[in-house]
Amino acid sequence: MVIPFSGWPERVVIGVFGALFLVALIKGFIHARAGRVSLHREWMIRAFAIGLSIATQRLIFIPALFIVADPTQGQLQMLSATAFLAAFVVHTSAAEAWIRLTRRRGIHVAGVTKASYEPAAEHR
């Protein structure tokens, strides 16, 4: 088992967003198989945003190192965990804003409207 650099705080953040990443992938796959392309698109945007936030963590962490001159081990760990959390929150918030901005009418969050089920009904 790999131990994260920042210990438990980083483990919790990675665990929560790792679970959300898997949920987004699974839901995207299920909607794609059912022919609900709009809902598939939304869940894939969420998964992509979570995956991309790993790279953004470094873009937040490195400048924070320069701001905190000569950080202690505890400060390094706190900066790392905070950078992970900030990157995940920024990316998921941006993804949700983009989804809501570009969502077509007739598609609800739960995907229970008639418009989202019609394509799947045609394939049966």
Buried (B, 14 or more C-beta within 10 A) or exposed (E): EEEBEBEEBBBBBBEEBEEBBEBBBEBBBEBBEBBBEBBBBBBBBBBBBBBEBBEBBEEBBEEBBEEEEEBEEEEBBBBBBBBBBBBBEBBBEBBBEBBEEEBEEEBEEEBEEEBBBEEBEEEE
